[in-house]
Amino acid sequence: MVDREKWDWDTGKKLVCDLRTIEDRFDQVHEWVVSPDGESIAAPVLKAPNVFRVSVNGSLWEGEYEKAWNLVFTPDGRLTALVRVDDEWTVAIDGELWEERWEFAWNPTFNRDGSVIAVQIKDNMEYTVAVNGRPWEQRFHSSRGLVVSDDGGCVAALVQVEPLAEADIVGFMEGTWSVAVNGTPWEKKFINVYGPAISRDGMHVAAEVRLDICEYTLAEDAETWQSRYGCVWEPSYRPYGRSLVAPVRSNGSWTIAENGSPIWDSRFMQLWNQRLSPDGRRIAAVAAPGFGQWTVVVDDCPWKSSFDDLVLPPVISPDGLRVAAGVRSGGSWGVAVDGETWPETFDMVWDPLFSLAGDRVLTKVERDGRFAVVVDGQVWSPWYDALWDPVLSPDGKRLLIRAVEHGTYFRQVVPFASAFRG
């Protein structure tokens, strides 16, 4: 887990980098990314035709690359990038390259503290996973869907274990896909597999599986639920034990099932994106109670309000008592909290963030190409040229703002208890 206690939480504004000086030096500056603590801002830059460098706070990594993309900061603050050197791909971490090279690499995935980095790779028309630079020994015909356990001890990927010739319907129906765990695939094969999940203790792996043309279920450690469904969505583990929950479609409608049995009485036209409270006791999900209607259902109780465009995955407060979600209706975005929608609307909203006590809700919003922090429905900060998600201090008393204004990137810590205006 990221130790935010070690970050600089002294209130004040720190200018980190003048982005204009970087943009003036290079033909192209690609998308900026910011470290979790706000101390670093980075982007791939084009130094010359087919020569990429990586800029961090205006300084360049030593390496030159044919391509550099998908810059991502790990939870512990290291900067990773997928880079191509001599027509082969690998991972760069703070400028240091993994020794192995492949035809292609994608989908960097981290464990909770960032100490384990996994990527999917392709080499000699075969696919597998590399973990901290070391590829699995077994290779597969294809791969998708990658997850890493919190402690990093378990890495699972969806893999095609059998070849499939064009128009081979028999082979398709016999199943060619499975789940590989730390490089070893399950013995059972399925027509398709989706949505892998790992239990909190890292001991069990589950996924959606397709058994027939219109028959789906959930599989855990290669053992399928006895119940069969018209469709299922990706499963979630409760944080305690190995209890597995997932949206399932039965007799033309959707509900939530746990370990193969329905636990909600209500049925919906659609149900997905379930989220569990931190203690795992409450479940909130996005549902369609009717055609062209979307809402949030909390423990089998739908909100009274509904929205005609869409509802983003719900967010549950730390104490598990409140639920919020980004919503869109009539083409405008807003935030709904416990079924009540904020009065102001925006061009875009991001996932809400609850205060530690759960009594306040804040989020990043966009309007007319500018960005701001909104708290409890009120615009709470200036409007910025760019803004990353706000971060609360461990004690919940201060807020970290990472933003760009007038071409300069800065980090600012402000008291969260009082309004902030400039």
N, C-alpha and C positions, 0 to 999 in steps of 0.2 A: 504493500500500500504506500502511496506517495506520502512522504512526511512533510506536510505543509508547515509544521512548526518551525522548520529550518529556514523558511522563506523570510524575506524582509517585510515585516508588517508594520514598520514605522510609518505613520501617516505622512503624506507628502507626495510630490510629483517629481518623477525622475525622467529626464529626456534620455532615451536609449540610443536612438539612431536617426539621423537626417536621411530620409529615403530619397530625397531629391538628388543628393550627390551620387547615389548609386545608380539611379535611373538615368542620369546624364552620362555615365561612364560606359554603358552597355547598350547594344542594339535592342536587346530584349531582357526584360526582368519579369519572370513568371510569378505565380501566385505566392504572396507572402504567407509564412506560417510563424506562429509565436509560441514560445516555450510556455509550459504550464505556469511557471512562476513569473512570467512576463519579462524576464531579464534579457531575452534574446529574440531577435526577429531574423528570419532567414528566407532565402528564395534562390532558385536556380537562375543563373544569368548567362546570357550568350556573349562570350568574349570575342569570338570570331566565327565564321561559318563552320558549323559542326564542332565547335569547341565550347563546352559548357563548364562553368565553374559554379561553386556554391558560396553565396555570400551570407555571412553571419555577422550582424551588427556592423556591416560595412567592410569587414575583413573577409578575405577569400581563403577557402580551403586550398591547400597546395596542389591537389590533384586537378587535372584537366580530363574531361570526359566527352565522349561522343554524344551521350545523352545523360541528363540528370533529371529525375522527376520523382513525384510522390514523396516529397519531403514530409517527414512526420517526426515530431518530438516524442520520445518514449516517456512513460509516466515519471521516470526519474530524471528527465531533463536532457538526455542525450539526443542529438539530432541524427536521424537516419535518412538515407536517400537510396533509391534504386538508380544505379549508374551503369553505363555501358562503356567498356574499355576493350579495344581491339575486337569489336563486334561481338562481345560477350557481356553478359549481365552479372552483376553481383550487388552486394549491399555495402554501403559506406556508412560508418558510424563515427561521427565527429571527425570525418576526413580519413579515417582508417578503413581500408577495404578488407572484406573477407577474402581469404585465399582462393576459395573455389570460384569457378566461373561457369555460367550456363547459357544456353540459347536464349532463355528469358526467365525473368523472376518477377513476381507480383504478389500483392496482398500481404504486406508486412503486418504481422499480428503479434501482440505483446501479452505477457502475463501481467498481473496486477501491479507489480512494482517495476516492471520494465527490464528485469534482469534476463528474461528469456525472450528472444526474437525469433519468430518463425516466418518463413516465406514459402510460397509455392513456386516450384521451378520446373522448367522444361529443358530437356537435354536429349539429343539424338532421338527426337520424336517420342520420348518417354517423359512421364511426369512423376514428381514426388515432392517431398517437403524438406527444406533445410532448416535446422534448428541451431541457432548460434553459430552458423557457418558450416555445420556438418549435415550433409544430406542423409536421409534415410537410405538404407541399403536396397530395399525393395522399390521397384519402379512399376508404374501403372500406365494404362492407356489414356487416361485423362484424370483430372483432379479439379475439385471446386470445394467451396465451403470449408473454412479453416477456423479452428478454435483452439485456445490455449487455456489450461486451468489456471486458477488464481496463483497457485504456487509455482507454476511452470513445469511441474513434473509430468503432466499429461498433455499431449498434443494430438488432436484428432482432425482428420480431413476426409472429405467424401471423395472416393476414388472409383474409377472404372477398372475392374479386375479382369474382365474378359473382352477380347476384341469383338467388334460388331461390324460385319460387312454391310455394305449398302443394301437396303431392302431385305435384310435378314430378319423377317418378322418373328420367326421361331426363336432365334437367338435372343431377340429383344424381349420376348415374353418370358423366356427362361431367366432373365435377369443378368445384368452385367455390372451392376454398381454395388458397392459396399462401403463400409466405414473402416478406415485404417487408424489404429490407435498406437502412437509411438512407432509407426512404421509397419505394424502387423495388421492386416485386414481381418475383419470378421470372416468367419467361414461361410456365413449365409450371404446369398446374393439377392438383389432386388431389382425390379424394373427401373426404379429411380430412388434416390435418397436426397433429402433436403434438411436444412435447418439443424445442424449438429449442436449439441449442448453438453456441457460437462458439469457434474455435480460439484458442489462447493468444496468437498474434500478431495476432488480430483480422482475419485475411485471408479466412477461410472460415466458412461457416455451414451447419449440417446440421440435419436434422429427420427424425422418423418420418413416413412418408407411406403413405396407403392408396390402392391402385391399383384394387382391385375389391372385391367383397363380402367375400371372405376372402383377399385378397392384399395383403401389406404389404412394405415394404422401407425402406431409408434413402436419403435424398437429400442430396447435398452440392453447394452452389452450383447447384442445380436439376438436377444430373445424378444419376440413380438408380443404386444398385448393380444389377448384373446379376442377382444372386440374389434370389429371391422367397420369402416366408415366410408362415406362417399368422398370425403376429403379430410385432411387435417392441416393444421399450421404448426409452425415450429414450437417445440416444447420448451418448458422452463422448469428448472429444479427449485423446489423450496430450499432455503439456505440450511435447513436442518434435515438430517437423514437423507433418504434417496427418493422422496416423494416427487413424482413427475406430473406436471399439469400441462394441458394443451387444449386449444380450441379444436373441436371435432364437428363434422357434419353428419347428421344421421336423420333419415326420413325427411330430407329436404330442408332441414334447418340446423342452426349451429348452437352449441353450448360449450361449457368447459367440462373436461373430463380429467379425473385424477387417477393415475394408476389403472386406467382402463374402464373406470366407471364415472358416469356424469355426477357432478357435484352441484350444478345449478339446475333449478327447475325451469327457468325461462329459456325460450328459444328465439333465435334471431335469424334474419336473412343473411347476415354475415357477422363474423366475430373473429377478431385477431388482435395482434400486438398487445397481448396480455403482459402486465407488469405486476411484480409482487412487492409488497411492503418490505422494508429492511428486515423485519423479524419473520417474514414469510407467511404471515397469517392472513393477510388481505390480498385480494386479487382485483385489479382494475384492468379493463380491456376496452378496445374500440369496437363498437357494434353498430349494425344497421337494423333498427327495429322495423323499418319499412323501406320501400324503394325510394331512393333519393334522400334518405335521412341517415344521419350519423350522430352518434352520441357516445358517452362513456358509461360503462356498466361497472359498478363497484360492489363486489360480493353479491352478485345476482340482482342488484337494484339499479336500474338505468336512471340516468339523470332525466329530469323532466324536460329540459331543453334539448333540442336537436339542431343539426347544421346541415345545409344542403350540399356543400362541396366536399369537405373532408374534415377529419379529426386526426391529429398527430398522436403518437403513442403517449399514454398518460404518464404523469410523474406523481409519485406518492411522497408525502412529507416524511421527514425522518421518524416522527412518532407514529406514522401509519394512519393518522386520523383524517388527513385531507388529501384531495386529489386535484391536479390541475392538468390542462392540456392546451396546446395550440389548436385553434379551430379556424376554419374558413367557411364563410357563408356569404352568398351574394357577391363573390369575388373579392371580399375583404377579409383580412386576417385579424384575429383577436386572440384573447386568452380567456378560458373559462375555468373557474375555480369552484369546485363543489357544485357544478351545474350553473353557476351564475357567471355571466359574461361581462368582462370589463366594458365600460361604455365606449372607450376610444378604439378605433380600428387602425390597421397599418397595412403597408404593402407586403410585409413579411414579419413573422415572429419566429423566435427560436424556442427551444425547450425551456419551460419555466424552471426556476430554482427556488426552493423553499428556504426560509431562514431556519436555523437549527431548532427553534421552538415551534416552527410550523405556522407561526401567526402572520408571516409576511411572504409575499410572492414577488419575485423579480424575474425579468427576462430581457433579452436583447431584441430590439425591433428595428425595422427599416421603414423609412418613409421618404419618397422623392430622392432615393439614392443616398440618403444619410442615415446614420445609425445612432441609437440612444439606448439607455437603460430605463426601463419602466418598472416601477414598484407599486404594487397594489392598484394598478390601472392608471397611475399618474406618471408622466414623463419626469424622471428623477435626475437626469444628467443633461449636460449640453448635447447637441447633436454633433457627431463625429463623421469624418470622411471614411473611416473604417473602425470596426470594433469587434473584439473577440468576446466570448462568453465571460460574464463577470464571475469572480470567484470569491467566496466567503472565507474569512480567516477561521482557523480551527475553533476559536471561541465564539464565532458568529458576530463579533462586534465591529469588524472592519470589512471593507469590500475592496477587492483588487480590480481596477479597471485597466484594460490593455487596449489602447486606441491609437489612431492616427488622426492628427489635425494639422492642416497647413503643411503637409508633406513630412511631418516629423512624428515618429513613433515614440510613445511614452508609456510608462506604467505609473499608476497613481493609486495610492491607498487612501481611502476616505472612511471616516466614521460612518457605519451603516445606520446608526440610530438617528442621525440627523439628515435633513435634506441636503443635497449636494447641487450647487449651481455654479460651476466654473472653478 
